């Protein structure tokens, strides 16, 4: 596994709005007030994750964090610029916030909160060097790989989707979907491996051996706060594994299911790439480009290829950069292909498994994702050290794009 260890100034992420506007770092964005109860604002942050930044801004304004929203979460170890909103707060109150390594690069009134659909993609400016990659990449080789792949790369979910340390997030999701809530809870609480060290690993190993939830509350370290939340429920009701899991925040529970869905997609893509190049065939899903040149994955925009004649027409559009092949993010309402059905069966599941009666808040209808992603506006800005710029559609991973460009995918 390649681990990139970027300093914030080496990894710059700027959101691209649906109208193509890039929220540029260090630049103010002026938009007319639209009226309404929401303040939209451009947040630039350095060394903060999105949740922490919004919490700090809410605290500075004296409002609840629940009144804050964004179009997409951003990592801590980066300089990021993103669109956010605050409910029932005048724009001038937002612009008055002063916090270290946070800046407000524009604010205006609007009639609705910011949500995922506001975001078309992200522009990345990334510096690669021996310190963050382990070697000095050569600009000419990176440019050659980009050109040979026609500025496309396999649209895998990145490693961070599956857990930063133990990487068991998808397995917990699979067990939840199988209805094996005891195994899911114990995997979440007690699974560990050589990547985990210290008090956390010792606590998990002891719980796996003793299975005493009351005793575990005495030795599980405070930094494992979500694990302790589950343990509190199990200490009172030792067989209530559903109740224990449901003590977790909904976004954490969804993270498990989403990770498993992502693993299914990655497995499907790996199988497809092993067997043949990504060319259109009967039964495939496909979509056209939107106005920004990114895939149009709206529900009505994704269509099946019904015949060999249609496959040939879609293939022509693929080669012209006007279309993308897609696949399901499998859920309860997905119209599955044979490959997707087979993968589910191998995991002891069907699409009905995604209707989770015991934990209904993690039920998933499904969605779509393209098999490849475009590197829009790809440029080598500097050669030594190597500094790259490219834009990706929302949901595509810059780390996967980098691995592709470096020949390490």
DRENDO-1510 file (C-alpha; in Angstrom, 1 decimal, always signed):
<recs>
REC; n; res; u; v; w
REC; 1; UNK; +0.0; +0.0; +0.0 .
REC; 2; UNK; +1.3; +3.4; -1.0 .
REC; 3; UNK; +1.0; +6.0; +1.8 .
REC; 4; UNK; +1.2; +9.6; +0.8 .
REC; 5; UNK; +2.1; +11.9; +3.7 .
REC; 6; UNK; +1.4; +15.4; +2.5 .
REC; 7; UNK; +1.9; +18.6; +4.4 .
REC; 8; UNK; -1.0; +21.0; +3.9 .
REC; 9; UNK; +0.7; +23.3; +1.4 .
REC; 10; UNK; +1.6; +20.2; -0.7 .
REC; 11; UNK; -2.1; +19.2; -1.3 .
REC; 12; UNK; -4.5; +22.0; -2.3 .
REC; 13; UNK; -8.1; +21.2; -3.0 .
REC; 14; UNK; -10.5; +23.7; -4.6 .
REC; 15; UNK; -14.1; +22.9; -5.1 .
REC; 16; UNK; -15.7; +23.3; -8.5 .
REC; 17; UNK; -19.3; +24.4; -8.5 .
REC; 18; UNK; -21.9; +23.1; -10.9 .
REC; 19; UNK; -21.6; +26.2; -13.0 .
REC; 20; UNK; -17.9; +25.6; -13.4 .
REC; 21; UNK; -16.7; +28.2; -10.9 .
REC; 22; UNK; -13.5; +27.2; -9.2 .
REC; 23; UNK; -13.3; +28.3; -5.5 .
REC; 24; UNK; -9.7; +29.4; -5.7 .
REC; 25; UNK; -7.4; +29.5; -2.7 .
REC; 26; UNK; -6.5; +33.0; -1.5 .
REC; 27; UNK; -9.2; +34.7; -3.7 .
REC; 28; UNK; -12.5; +36.3; -2.7 .
REC; 29; UNK; -15.7; +35.2; -4.5 .
REC; 30; UNK; -18.4; +37.9; -4.9 .
REC; 31; UNK; -22.0; +36.8; -5.5 .
REC; 32; UNK; -25.1; +38.9; -5.2 .
REC; 33; UNK; -27.4; +38.4; -2.2 .
REC; 34; UNK; -30.3; +36.2; -3.2 .
REC; 35; UNK; -32.4; +36.7; -0.1 .
REC; 36; UNK; -33.5; +33.8; +2.0 .
REC; 37; UNK; -32.6; +32.4; +5.4 .
REC; 38; UNK; -29.2; +30.9; +4.6 .
REC; 39; UNK; -25.8; +32.4; +4.4 .
REC; 40; UNK; -23.6; +30.7; +1.8 .
REC; 41; UNK; -19.9; +31.2; +2.3 .
REC; 42; UNK; -16.6; +30.1; +0.9 .
REC; 43; UNK; -14.4; +28.5; +3.5 .
REC; 44; UNK; -10.6; +28.2; +3.1 .
REC; 45; UNK; -8.9; +26.1; +5.8 .
REC; 46; UNK; -5.4; +24.8; +6.5 .
REC; 47; UNK; -4.8; +21.9; +8.8 .
REC; 48; UNK; -8.5; +21.5; +9.8 .
REC; 49; UNK; -10.9; +18.8; +8.8 .
REC; 50; UNK; -14.3; +20.0; +7.7 .
REC; 51; UNK; -16.2; +18.9; +10.8 .
REC; 52; UNK; -13.8; +20.6; +13.2 .
REC; 53; UNK; -13.8; +23.8; +11.1 .
REC; 54; UNK; -17.6; +24.1; +11.0 .
REC; 55; UNK; -17.8; +23.3; +14.7 .
REC; 56; UNK; -15.3; +26.1; +15.5 .
REC; 57; UNK; -17.1; +28.6; +13.2 .
REC; 58; UNK; -20.5; +27.7; +14.8 .
REC; 59; UNK; -19.0; +28.2; +18.2 .
REC; 60; UNK; -17.6; +31.5; +17.2 .
REC; 61; UNK; -21.0; +32.7; +16.0 .
REC; 62; UNK; -22.8; +31.2; +19.0 .
REC; 63; UNK; -25.0; +28.8; +17.1 .
REC; 64; UNK; -25.5; +25.0; +16.9 .
REC; 65; UNK; -23.3; +23.0; +14.6 .
REC; 66; UNK; -26.5; +21.5; +13.2 .
REC; 67; UNK; -27.2; +24.7; +11.4 .
REC; 68; UNK; -24.1; +24.3; +9.3 .
REC; 69; UNK; -23.8; +22.4; +6.0 .
REC; 70; UNK; -21.3; +21.8; +3.2 .
REC; 71; UNK; -21.2; +20.3; -0.3 .
REC; 72; UNK; -18.4; +17.8; +0.6 .
REC; 73; UNK; -16.0; +17.0; +3.5 .
REC; 74; UNK; -12.3; +17.7; +3.1 .
REC; 75; UNK; -9.3; +16.2; +4.9 .
REC; 76; UNK; -7.1; +17.8; +7.5 .
REC; 77; UNK; -3.7; +17.6; +5.9 .
REC; 78; UNK; -4.4; +20.0; +3.1 .
REC; 79; UNK; -5.3; +23.5; +2.1 .
REC; 80; UNK; -8.9; +23.3; +1.0 .
REC; 81; UNK; -11.5; +25.7; -0.3 .
REC; 82; UNK; -15.2; +24.7; -0.1 .
REC; 83; UNK; -18.7; +26.0; -0.2 .
REC; 84; UNK; -20.7; +25.9; +3.1 .
REC; 85; UNK; -23.9; +27.4; +4.5 .
REC; 86; UNK; -25.3; +28.6; +7.8 .
REC; 87; UNK; -29.0; +28.7; +8.6 .
REC; 88; UNK; -30.6; +31.9; +10.1 .
REC; 89; UNK; -27.3; +33.8; +10.2 .
REC; 90; UNK; -26.8; +37.2; +8.5 .
REC; 91; UNK; -23.9; +37.2; +6.0 .
REC; 92; UNK; -22.0; +39.9; +7.9 .
REC; 93; UNK; -21.9; +37.7; +11.0 .
REC; 94; UNK; -20.2; +34.9; +9.0 .
REC; 95; UNK; -17.7; +37.3; +7.5 .
REC; 96; UNK; -16.7; +38.6; +10.9 .
REC; 97; UNK; -15.4; +35.2; +12.1 .
REC; 98; UNK; -11.7; +35.2; +12.7 .
REC; 99; UNK; -10.0; +31.9; +13.5 .
REC; 100; UNK; -6.4; +30.7; +13.0 .
REC; 101; UNK; -5.9; +29.0; +9.6 .
REC; 102; UNK; -9.5; +29.6; +8.6 .
REC; 103; UNK; -10.7; +32.3; +6.3 .
REC; 104; UNK; -14.0; +33.3; +4.7 .
REC; 105; UNK; -13.5; +34.0; +1.0 .
REC; 106; UNK; -16.9; +35.4; +0.3 .
REC; 107; UNK; -20.4; +35.3; +1.8 .
REC; 108; UNK; -23.9; +36.0; +0.5 .
REC; 109; UNK; -27.6; +35.2; +1.3 .
REC; 110; UNK; -29.4; +32.3; -0.4 .
REC; 111; UNK; -32.7; +30.5; -0.2 .
REC; 112; UNK; -31.5; +27.0; +0.5 .
REC; 113; UNK; -28.7; +25.2; +2.3 .
REC; 114; UNK; -25.6; +23.9; +0.6 .
REC; 115; UNK; -25.8; +20.1; -0.2 .
REC; 116; UNK; -23.9; +17.5; -2.2 .
REC; 117; UNK; -25.6; +18.5; -5.5 .
REC; 118; UNK; -23.9; +21.9; -5.4 .
REC; 119; UNK; -20.5; +20.3; -6.2 .
REC; 120; UNK; -19.4; +19.2; -9.6 .
REC; 121; UNK; -15.9; +18.2; -8.6 .
REC; 122; UNK; -12.6; +19.4; -7.2 .
REC; 123; UNK; -9.4; +20.9; -8.6 .
REC; 124; UNK; -6.2; +19.5; -7.1 .
REC; 125; UNK; -2.7; +21.1; -7.0 .
REC; 126; UNK; -0.3; +18.5; -5.6 .
REC; 127; UNK; +3.4; +18.6; -5.0 .
REC; 128; UNK; +5.2; +15.2; -5.0 .
REC; 129; UNK; +8.6; +14.9; -3.5 .
REC; 130; UNK; +10.8; +12.4; -1.6 .
REC; 131; UNK; +9.4; +13.5; +1.7 .
REC; 132; UNK; +5.7; +12.8; +1.0 .
REC; 133; UNK; +6.1; +9.9; -1.5 .
REC; 134; UNK; +9.4; +8.3; -0.7 .
REC; 135; UNK; +11.1; +9.0; -4.1 .
REC; 136; UNK; +11.4; +11.8; -6.6 .
REC; 137; UNK; +8.9; +11.2; -9.5 .
REC; 138; UNK; +9.9; +12.1; -13.0 .
REC; 139; UNK; +7.7; +14.6; -14.8 .
REC; 140; UNK; +8.2; +13.1; -18.3 .
REC; 141; UNK; +7.1; +9.7; -17.1 .
REC; 142; UNK; +4.0; +11.1; -15.4 .
REC; 143; UNK; +3.0; +13.1; -18.5 .
REC; 144; UNK; +3.5; +10.0; -20.7 .
REC; 145; UNK; +1.2; +7.9; -18.5 .
REC; 146; UNK; -1.4; +10.6; -18.6 .
REC; 147; UNK; -1.2; +10.8; -22.4 .
REC; 148; UNK; -1.2; +7.0; -23.0 .
REC; 149; UNK; -4.3; +6.6; -20.8 .
REC; 150; UNK; -6.1; +9.3; -22.7 .
REC; 151; UNK; -6.4; +11.4; -19.4 .
REC; 152; UNK; -8.5; +8.6; -17.8 .
REC; 153; UNK; -7.9; +6.4; -14.8 .
REC; 154; UNK; -9.7; +3.5; -13.1 .
REC; 155; UNK; -12.2; +5.0; -10.8 .
REC; 156; UNK; -11.5; +2.9; -7.7 .
REC; 157; UNK; -12.5; +4.0; -4.2 .
REC; 158; UNK; -9.4; +5.1; -2.3 .
REC; 159; UNK; -7.9; +3.2; +0.7 .
REC; 160; UNK; -9.2; +5.9; +3.0 .
REC; 161; UNK; -12.7; +4.7; +2.3 .
REC; 162; UNK; -12.0; +1.5; +4.2 .
REC; 163; UNK; -10.6; +2.8; +7.4 .
REC; 164; UNK; -7.4; +4.7; +8.2 .
REC; 165; UNK; -5.9; +2.1; +10.6 .
REC; 166; UNK; -7.6; -1.2; +10.9 .
REC; 167; UNK; -9.2; -1.2; +7.4 .
REC; 168; UNK; -12.2; -3.4; +8.7 .
REC; 169; UNK; -14.9; -0.9; +7.9 .
REC; 170; UNK; -16.2; -2.8; +4.9 .
REC; 171; UNK; -16.2; -6.1; +6.8 .
REC; 172; UNK; -18.4; -4.6; +9.6 .
REC; 173; UNK; -20.7; -3.4; +6.8 .
REC; 174; UNK; -20.9; -6.8; +5.2 .
REC; 175; UNK; -21.8; -8.4; +8.6 .
REC; 176; UNK; -24.5; -5.8; +9.3 .
REC; 177; UNK; -26.0; -6.5; +5.8 .
REC; 178; UNK; -25.9; -10.2; +6.5 .
REC; 179; UNK; -27.9; -9.7; +9.8 .
REC; 180; UNK; -24.9; -10.9; +11.8 .
REC; 181; UNK; -25.1; -8.0; +14.3 .
REC; 182; UNK; -23.2; -9.8; +17.1 .
REC; 183; UNK; -20.3; -10.5; +14.7 .
REC; 184; UNK; -20.5; -6.9; +13.4 .
REC; 185; UNK; -20.4; -5.4; +16.8 .
REC; 186; UNK; -17.5; -7.7; +18.0 .
REC; 187; UNK; -15.5; -6.9; +14.8 .
REC; 188; UNK; -16.0; -3.2; +15.4 .
REC; 189; UNK; -14.9; -3.5; +19.0 .
REC; 190; UNK; -12.3; -6.3; +19.0 .
REC; 191; UNK; -10.7; -6.7; +15.6 .
REC; 192; UNK; -7.1; -5.6; +15.5 .
REC; 193; UNK; -3.9; -6.4; +13.5 .
REC; 194; UNK; -0.3; -5.4; +13.3 .
REC; 195; UNK; -1.2; -1.8; +12.1 .
REC; 196; UNK; -2.6; -1.0; +15.5 .
REC; 197; UNK; -0.5; -0.5; +18.6 .
REC; 198; UNK; -0.6; +0.4; +22.2 .
REC; 199; UNK; -3.5; +0.6; +24.5 .
REC; 200; UNK; -6.1; +0.3; +21.8 .
REC; 201; UNK; -4.8; -3.0; +20.5 .
REC; 202; UNK; -4.3; -4.3; +24.0 .
REC; 203; UNK; -7.9; -3.4; +24.9 .
REC; 204; UNK; -9.4; -5.1; +21.8 .
REC; 205; UNK; -7.4; -8.3; +22.3 .
REC; 206; UNK; -8.5; -8.5; +25.9 .
REC; 207; UNK; -12.2; -8.0; +25.0 .
REC; 208; UNK; -11.9; -10.7; +22.3 .
REC; 209; UNK; -10.6; -13.1; +24.9 .
REC; 210; UNK; -12.8; -12.2; +27.9 .
REC; 211; UNK; -16.0; -10.9; +26.2 .
REC; 212; UNK; -16.8; -9.0; +29.4 .
REC; 213; UNK; -18.4; -5.7; +28.4 .
REC; 214; UNK; -18.7; -4.2; +31.9 .
REC; 215; UNK; -15.0; -4.9; +32.6 .
REC; 216; UNK; -14.0; -3.5; +29.2 .
REC; 217; UNK; -15.4; -0.1; +30.1 .
REC; 218; UNK; -12.7; +0.1; +32.8 .
REC; 219; UNK; -9.8; -0.5; +30.4 .
REC; 220; UNK; -10.9; +0.7; +26.9 .
REC; 221; UNK; -9.0; +4.0; +26.5 .
REC; 222; UNK; -11.0; +7.3; +26.2 .
REC; 223; UNK; -9.8; +7.9; +22.7 .
REC; 224; UNK; -11.9; +4.9; +21.5 .
REC; 225; UNK; -15.0; +6.9; +22.2 .
REC; 226; UNK; -17.3; +5.2; +19.7 .
REC; 227; UNK; -16.3; +1.8; +20.9 .
REC; 228; UNK; -17.0; +2.9; +24.5 .
REC; 229; UNK; -20.5; +4.1; +23.3 .
REC; 230; UNK; -21.3; +0.6; +22.1 .
REC; 231; UNK; -19.8; -0.9; +25.3 .
REC; 232; UNK; -22.1; +1.2; +27.5 .
REC; 233; UNK; -25.1; -0.4; +25.9 .
REC; 234; UNK; -23.7; -3.9; +26.0 .
REC; 235; UNK; -22.6; -3.6; +29.6 .
REC; 236; UNK; -26.3; -3.0; +30.5 .
REC; 237; UNK; -27.8; -5.4; +27.9 .
REC; 238; UNK; -25.1; -8.0; +26.9 .
REC; 239; UNK; -27.1; -9.5; +24.1 .
REC; 240; UNK; -28.4; -6.3; +22.6 .
REC; 241; UNK; -25.9; -6.0; +19.7 .
REC; 242; UNK; -28.4; -4.2; +17.5 .
REC; 243; UNK; -29.0; -1.6; +20.3 .
REC; 244; UNK; -25.2; -1.3; +20.8 .
REC; 245; UNK; -24.6; -0.6; +17.1 .
REC; 246; UNK; -27.5; +1.9; +17.0 .
REC; 247; UNK; -25.9; +3.9; +19.7 .
REC; 248; UNK; -23.4; +5.0; +17.1 .
REC; 249; UNK; -24.1; +8.1; +15.0 .
REC; 250; UNK; -25.9; +7.5; +11.8 .
REC; 251; UNK; -23.1; +8.7; +9.7 .
REC; 252; UNK; -20.8; +6.1; +11.4 .
REC; 253; UNK; -23.2; +3.3; +10.7 .
REC; 254; UNK; -23.6; +4.4; +7.1 .
REC; 255; UNK; -19.8; +4.5; +6.8 .
REC; 256; UNK; -19.8; +0.7; +7.3 .
REC; 257; UNK; -22.4; +0.0; +4.6 .
REC; 258; UNK; -20.9; +2.5; +2.2 .
REC; 259; UNK; -17.5; +0.9; +2.7 .
REC; 260; UNK; -18.8; -2.5; +1.8 .
REC; 261; UNK; -20.6; -1.1; -1.3 .
REC; 262; UNK; -17.3; +0.5; -2.3 .
REC; 263; UNK; -15.5; -2.8; -1.9 .
REC; 264; UNK; -18.0; -4.5; -4.1 .
REC; 265; UNK; -17.5; -1.8; -6.8 .
REC; 266; UNK; -13.7; -2.1; -6.5 .
REC; 267; UNK; -13.9; -5.9; -6.9 .
REC; 268; UNK; -16.1; -5.5; -9.9 .
REC; 269; UNK; -13.8; -3.0; -11.5 .
REC; 270; UNK; -10.7; -5.2; -10.9 .
REC; 271; UNK; -12.5; -8.2; -12.5 .
REC; 272; UNK; -13.5; -6.1; -15.5 .
REC; 273; UNK; -9.9; -4.8; -16.0 .
REC; 274; UNK; -8.4; -8.2; -15.7 .
REC; 275; UNK; -10.7; -9.8; -18.3 .
REC; 276; UNK; -10.7; -7.1; -21.0 .
REC; 277; UNK; -10.2; -3.3; -21.6 .
REC; 278; UNK; -13.0; -1.0; -20.6 .
REC; 279; UNK; -14.9; -1.1; -23.9 .
REC; 280; UNK; -18.7; -0.9; -24.3 .
REC; 281; UNK; -20.6; -4.1; -24.4 .
REC; 282; UNK; -24.2; -5.2; -24.3 .
REC; 283; UNK; -25.6; -5.0; -20.8 .
REC; 284; UNK; -23.2; -2.2; -19.6 .
REC; 285; UNK; -24.4; +1.0; -18.0 .
REC; 286; UNK; -23.2; +4.3; -19.5 .
REC; 287; UNK; -23.7; +8.0; -19.2 .
REC; 288; UNK; -22.9; +11.2; -21.1 .
REC; 289; UNK; -20.9; +14.2; -19.9 .
REC; 290; UNK; -22.4; +17.2; -18.2 .
REC; 291; UNK; -21.6; +20.8; -19.1 .
REC; 292; UNK; -18.4; +20.7; -17.1 .
REC; 293; UNK; -17.1; +17.6; -19.0 .
REC; 294; UNK; -17.7; +15.4; -15.9 .
REC; 295; UNK; -20.0; +12.3; -15.9 .
REC; 296; UNK; -23.7; +13.0; -15.7 .
REC; 297; UNK; -24.7; +10.4; -13.1 .
REC; 298; UNK; -28.2; +11.7; -12.4 .
REC; 299; UNK; -30.6; +8.7; -12.2 .
REC; 300; UNK; -32.2; +9.4; -15.7 .
REC; 301; UNK; -28.7; +10.0; -17.2 .
REC; 302; UNK; -27.5; +6.5; -16.6 .
REC; 303; UNK; -28.7; +4.0; -19.3 .
REC; 304; UNK; -28.2; +0.3; -20.1 .
REC; 305; UNK; -26.7; -0.7; -23.5 .
REC; 306; UNK; -29.4; -2.8; -25.1 .
REC; 307; UNK; -27.7; -4.1; -28.3 .
REC; 308; UNK; -24.4; -4.6; -30.1 .
REC; 309; UNK; -25.3; -1.7; -32.4 .
REC; 310; UNK; -25.8; +0.6; -29.4 .
REC; 311; UNK; -22.6; -0.7; -27.8 .
REC; 312; UNK; -20.7; +0.4; -31.0 .
REC; 313; UNK; -22.3; +3.8; -30.8 .
REC; 314; UNK; -21.4; +4.2; -27.1 .
REC; 315; UNK; -17.9; +3.0; -27.8 .
REC; 316; UNK; -17.5; +5.8; -30.3 .
REC; 317; UNK; -18.6; +8.4; -27.8 .
REC; 318; UNK; -16.2; +6.9; -25.2 .
REC; 319; UNK; -13.3; +7.3; -27.6 .
REC; 320; UNK; -14.3; +10.9; -28.3 .
REC; 321; UNK; -14.4; +11.7; -24.5 .
REC; 322; UNK; -18.2; +12.3; -24.6 .
REC; 323; UNK; -19.4; +9.4; -22.5 .
REC; 324; UNK; -18.4; +7.0; -19.6 .
REC; 325; UNK; -19.1; +3.5; -18.7 .
REC; 326; UNK; -20.8; +3.1; -15.3 .
REC; 327; UNK; -21.7; +0.4; -12.7 .
REC; 328; UNK; -24.1; +0.2; -9.8 .
REC; 329; UNK; -23.2; +1.2; -6.3 .
REC; 330; UNK; -25.3; -1.8; -5.3 .
REC; 331; UNK; -28.4; -1.2; -3.2 .
REC; 332; UNK; -32.0; -2.4; -2.7 .
REC; 333; UNK; -33.3; -0.8; -5.9 .
REC; 334; UNK; -30.4; -1.5; -8.2 .
REC; 335; UNK; -31.0; -3.3; -11.5 .
REC; 336; UNK; -28.1; -5.7; -11.2 .
REC; 337; UNK; -25.9; -7.1; -13.9 .
REC; 338; UNK; -24.8; -10.7; -13.9 .
REC; 339; UNK; -21.4; -9.8; -12.5 .
REC; 340; UNK; -22.9; -7.8; -9.6 .
REC; 341; UNK; -25.3; -10.6; -8.8 .
REC; 342; UNK; -22.4; -13.0; -8.7 .
REC; 343; UNK; -20.4; -10.8; -6.4 .
REC; 344; UNK; -23.3; -10.4; -4.0 .
REC; 345; UNK; -23.8; -14.1; -3.9 .
REC; 346; UNK; -20.1; -14.7; -3.1 .
REC; 347; UNK; -20.6; -12.4; -0.1 .
REC; 348; UNK; -23.8; -14.2; +1.1 .
REC; 349; UNK; -26.0; -11.3; +0.1 .
REC; 350; UNK; -28.7; -10.2; -2.3 .
REC; 351; UNK; -29.9; -6.7; -3.2 .
REC; 352; UNK; -32.7; -7.2; -0.7 .
REC; 353; UNK; -30.0; -7.4; +2.0 .
REC; 354; UNK; -29.6; -3.6; +1.7 .
REC; 355; UNK; -33.1; -3.2; +3.3 .
REC; 356; UNK; -31.8; -3.5; +6.8 .
REC; 357; UNK; -34.9; -4.1; +9.0 .
REC; 358; UNK; -32.9; -4.3; +12.3 .
REC; 359; UNK; -31.0; -1.0; +11.6 .
REC; 360; UNK; -33.3; +0.8; +9.1 .
REC; 361; UNK; -31.2; +4.0; +9.2 .
REC; 362; UNK; -28.5; +2.2; +7.1 .
REC; 363; UNK; -30.9; +1.0; +4.4 .
REC; 364; UNK; -29.5; +1.9; +1.0 .
REC; 365; UNK; -31.3; +2.2; -2.3 .
REC; 366; UNK; -28.0; +2.3; -4.3 .
REC; 367; UNK; -26.5; +4.6; -6.9 .
REC; 368; UNK; -24.1; +4.8; -9.8 .
REC; 369; UNK; -20.4; +5.3; -10.3 .
REC; 370; UNK; -18.3; +5.5; -13.5 .
REC; 371; UNK; -15.7; +2.8; -14.1 .
REC; 372; UNK; -13.1; +5.4; -15.2 .
REC; 373; UNK; -12.7; +9.1; -14.2 .
REC; 374; UNK; -11.3; +11.9; -16.3 .
REC; 375; UNK; -8.2; +14.0; -15.4 .
REC; 376; UNK; -9.6; +17.4; -16.6 .
REC; 377; UNK; -7.1; +20.2; -17.1 .
REC; 378; UNK; -4.1; +18.1; -16.4 .
REC; 379; UNK; -0.9; +20.1; -16.2 .
REC; 380; UNK; +2.7; +19.8; -14.9 .
REC; 381; UNK; +3.2; +23.1; -13.2 .
REC; 382; UNK; +6.7; +22.4; -12.0 .
REC; 383; UNK; +9.2; +19.6; -12.6 .
REC; 384; UNK; +11.5; +19.7; -9.6 .
REC; 385; UNK; +9.8; +19.0; -7.3 .
REC; 386; UNK; +7.0; +17.7; -9.3 .
REC; 387; UNK; +3.9; +19.8; -9.0 .
REC; 388; UNK; +0.7; +18.7; -10.7 .
REC; 389; UNK; -2.7; +20.2; -11.3 .
REC; 390; UNK; -5.9; +18.4; -12.4 .
REC; 391; UNK; -9.6; +18.4; -11.8 .
REC; 392; UNK; -11.7; +15.3; -10.8 .
REC; 393; UNK; -15.4; +14.8; -10.7 .
REC; 394; UNK; -17.0; +14.6; -7.2 .
REC; 395; UNK; -16.4; +11.3; -5.6 .
REC; 396; UNK; -13.2; +10.5; -7.5 .
REC; 397; UNK; -10.0; +10.1; -5.4 .
REC; 398; UNK; -6.9; +12.1; -6.1 .
REC; 399; UNK; -4.8; +9.5; -4.4 .
REC; 400; UNK; -6.0; +6.9; -6.9 .
REC; 401; UNK; -5.3; +9.3; -9.8 .
REC; 402; UNK; -1.8; +9.8; -8.4 .
REC; 403; UNK; -1.1; +6.1; -8.1 .
REC; 404; UNK; -2.2; +5.7; -11.7 .
REC; 405; UNK; +0.0; +8.5; -12.9 .
REC; 406; UNK; +3.0; +7.1; -10.9 .
REC; 407; UNK; +2.4; +3.6; -12.3 .
REC; 408; UNK; +1.6; +2.2; -8.9 .
REC; 409; UNK; -2.1; +1.4; -9.2 .
</recs>
